[in-house]
Amino acid sequence: MSIYYGDMEGAYPASLEALTIGQKYLPSIPRVETIEHGRRAGVVIYGAEICREAGIDDGRSRDSGGWGFVHAPGSG
């Protein structure tokens, strides 16, 4: 993510899939394996509404068993 950020002159991707384009940063989004959910693929994208000053608002996130990605442009 930090290499992408530098390459894009201070912009984070809108989705994790952007990191796989041309396989420059990742060949693919890896699957996640948890005891509760087994192996899962996919990414749940959240907006700025999930952010709070101390971090992520756990009450607004979903337990999907996979990756979660916060896309909050301008939130620093």
N, C-alpha and C positions, 0 to 999 in steps of 0.2 A: 504494500500500500504506500509506503513512504517513497519508493522509487517511482511509482505512478504519479504521486503527488508532485515530486520534483520534475518529472518529465512534462507534466501538464502545467507547469509554472504556478503551482499553488492551488490547484483544483483537485478535489476528490472525485471519484467516479460516481455517477448516478446509481449504479448498480454494481454488484460484485462481478457480474458477467462481463463487464467492460474490461476486467483484468485478464480475461481469457482470449480476447480478440487478437488473433495472430500468435497466440501462445507466448507473447512477450513476457508477461508477468506470471501467469499460471497456465499450465496446459488445460486444466479444467477445474471447476469448483469441486473440491473433494467431498465425498459423502461424510456424514457425521454418524457416529455410532454411540448410542447411549443405552443404558440398561432398560430404561422405561420405554423407549421407542424403537430400539433396534437400529438398523442402518437406514438412513434417510438421505435423500438428495434434495436439493432445492434451497431457496433463500426466501425468507419473509422480509419484505422491505417496509421499514417504518419511516414516517416523516418526523419533522421537528417536534410534533406534539408529544412524542415519547420522551423527549429530553427534559431534564430539570437541572438546576444548578449543580447538584451533587452527583449527577450521573444519569443513568437510565431509570425511568419510572417503571418499576417492576409490575405495577398494577395495570399498566397499559400494554405490556408485551404479552405475546402469546407463547405458550409452551408447544411449539410445533415439532420439537425434537430435531430441528435442523438449524441452519445458520440464520442469524438475524442481522440485518444491515440497516443502519440509520442513515438516511439521506436527508441532511438538514443544512442546505446551503446557507452560508452566512452565520452559522451558529458558533463559529470559532472553534 
